[in-house]
């Protein structure tokens, strides 16, 4: 994987503040920011703060961040986006009193899958998404533990997409996420 400079990306929606602390990027989310389309909630939100740059096809992207947040629906991770109706966001979202590892896949309408990871609270998380053919394979780990498979999801083949770190704060002001690394490289060679 090759490290990307924070300056390589462009924001889909600017956050309320962006600062650097050494090599880390500190991002303050706007209250009410989110990414979702229709399903179950009946609304469309397309104002998550995603710092995106073109992603090779096939290709992979990794984002490392601190899961140091604890308010309902606070979230951070990475996003792959082709357009406003075609995107994947994946990472750690605080929901129902616990950090949840999950993904939202949006192909016109959003879906959401999560699994509780209370032991990840306050720790360094790396999320990796690998795009190849008509699929994205999502893996994640905490600290230096092995990657675990999160999801294999559909994503249109041969459609230009961008990827990079994202965060949002649907229910509160003051969320600050520390992003530690952004890297891209070749797609994973196997699902297992």
C-alpha positions in Angstrom: 0.0 0.0 0.0 1.2 3.5 -0.8 0.4 6.3 1.6 -1.7 9.2 0.2 -1.2 12.8 1.3 -4.3 14.4 2.8 -3.9 17.1 0.2 -4.6 14.5 -2.6 -8.3 14.5 -1.8 -11.2 16.8 -2.2 -14.1 17.0 0.3 -17.6 16.0 -0.9 -18.9 18.3 1.9 -16.5 20.4 3.9 -16.4 19.6 7.6 -16.6 22.4 10.2 -12.9 22.3 10.8 -9.8 20.4 9.5 -6.5 20.5 11.4 -3.2 18.6 11.2 -1.5 17.3 14.3 1.8 16.0 13.0 0.9 13.5 10.3 -2.6 13.0 11.6 -5.7 14.8 10.2 -8.2 16.0 12.8 -11.7 16.4 11.3 -14.6 18.1 13.1 -18.0 17.0 11.7 -21.0 19.2 11.2 -24.0 18.4 13.4 -26.6 16.6 11.3 -24.1 15.3 8.6 -24.8 11.8 7.3 -25.0 9.6 4.2 -28.2 7.6 3.6 -30.8 7.0 0.9 -34.4 6.2 1.6 -34.6 2.7 3.1 -36.6 2.5 6.4 -36.0 6.1 7.4 -37.5 7.7 4.3 -34.9 10.5 3.9 -31.9 11.2 1.8 -28.8 12.6 3.4 -25.7 13.3 1.2 -23.6 15.6 3.3 -21.1 13.2 5.0 -17.5 14.6 5.1 -15.6 12.3 2.7 -12.1 13.2 1.5 -11.9 11.4 -1.8 -9.4 10.8 -4.6 -9.8 8.6 -7.7 -9.5 4.8 -6.9 -8.0 2.4 -9.5 -10.3 -0.3 -10.8 -9.2 -2.8 -9.7 -7.6 -1.2 -6.6 -7.8 -1.0 -2.8 -7.9 1.8 -0.2 -7.1 1.7 3.5 -8.0 4.3 6.2 -6.7 4.2 9.8 -8.5 6.3 12.5 -9.1 6.3 16.2 -12.5 5.1 17.3 -12.6 7.6 20.2 -16.2 8.7 20.1 -19.3 7.6 22.0 -22.4 9.4 20.9 -25.3 7.9 19.0 -24.5 7.5 15.3 -21.0 9.1 15.5 -19.1 7.4 12.7 -15.8 7.2 10.8 -14.1 5.0 8.2 -13.8 5.1 4.5 -16.1 5.8 1.5 -16.0 4.6 -2.1 -18.3 6.8 -4.2 -19.2 6.8 -7.9 -22.1 9.3 -7.5 -24.9 10.4 -5.1 -26.7 7.1 -5.6 -23.8 4.7 -5.8 -21.5 4.4 -2.8 -20.2 2.3 0.1 -19.3 3.7 3.5 -17.7 1.4 6.0 -16.1 1.7 9.4 -17.1 2.0 13.1 -20.4 3.7 14.0 -21.5 4.2 17.6 -25.0 2.8 17.8 -27.2 1.6 20.7 -24.6 2.2 23.3 -21.7 0.4 21.7 -19.2 0.7 18.7 -20.4 -1.2 15.7 -18.3 -2.4 12.8 -20.4 -2.2 9.7 -21.1 -1.0 6.2 -23.8 0.9 4.3 -24.0 -0.1 0.6 -26.1 2.2 -1.6 -27.2 1.3 -5.1 -30.1 3.7 -5.4 -31.3 2.7 -1.9 -29.1 2.1 1.2 -28.8 -0.9 3.4 -26.9 -1.3 6.7 -25.1 -4.2 8.3 -23.4 -4.0 11.7 -21.7 -6.2 14.4 -20.9 -5.0 17.9 -17.2 -4.4 18.7 -17.2 -3.0 22.2 -13.6 -4.0 22.6 -12.6 -1.6 19.8 -13.7 1.6 21.8 -11.0 4.2 21.8 -8.6 2.0 19.8 -6.9 2.4 16.4 -9.0 0.9 13.5 -8.0 0.2 10.0 -10.6 -0.4 7.3 -9.7 -1.8 3.9 -11.9 -1.9 0.8 -10.8 -3.8 -2.3 -12.6 -3.2 -5.6 -12.4 -5.7 -8.3 -14.8 -6.6 -11.1 -18.4 -6.1 -9.8 -17.6 -6.2 -6.1 -16.0 -4.5 -3.2 -14.6 -6.6 -0.4 -14.4 -4.9 3.0 -12.0 -5.9 5.8 -11.2 -4.3 9.1 -8.9 -4.7 12.1 -8.1 -3.0 15.3 -4.5 -2.2 16.2 -2.2 -4.9 14.7 -4.7 -7.7 14.9 -5.5 -9.7 11.7 -8.0 -8.3 9.3 -11.5 -9.7 9.5 -14.0 -10.0 6.6 -16.8 -7.4 7.1 -18.6 -7.7 3.8 -18.5 -8.6 0.1 -21.0 -6.3 -1.7 -21.9 -5.4 -5.3 -20.5 -2.3 -6.9 -20.9 -1.5 -10.6 -18.0 -2.7 -12.8 -16.1 -0.2 -14.9 -17.6 2.8 -13.3 -15.2 5.6 -12.2 -15.1 5.9 -8.4 -13.2 7.8 -5.8 -12.3 6.8 -2.2 -10.9 8.0 1.0 -11.6 8.8 4.7 -15.1 9.9 5.8 -16.9 10.9 9.0 -20.2 12.3 10.0 -22.2 13.2 13.1 -26.0 12.7 12.5 -27.1 13.7 16.0 -24.6 16.1 17.6 -22.1 18.8 17.2 -18.4 18.5 18.3 -17.4 15.1 16.9 -13.6 15.2 16.1 -12.1 12.2 14.4 -8.3 11.6 14.3 -7.4 10.0 11.0 -3.9 8.5 11.0 -3.3 7.1 7.6 -4.8 6.9 4.1 -3.3 4.5 1.5 -4.1 2.9 -1.8 -2.7 0.0 -3.7 -3.5 -3.1 -5.7 -6.8 -5.0 -5.1 -6.7 -8.1 -2.9 -5.9 -11.2 -4.9 -8.5 -13.5 -3.1 -11.6 -13.3 -1.0 -10.2 -15.7 1.6 
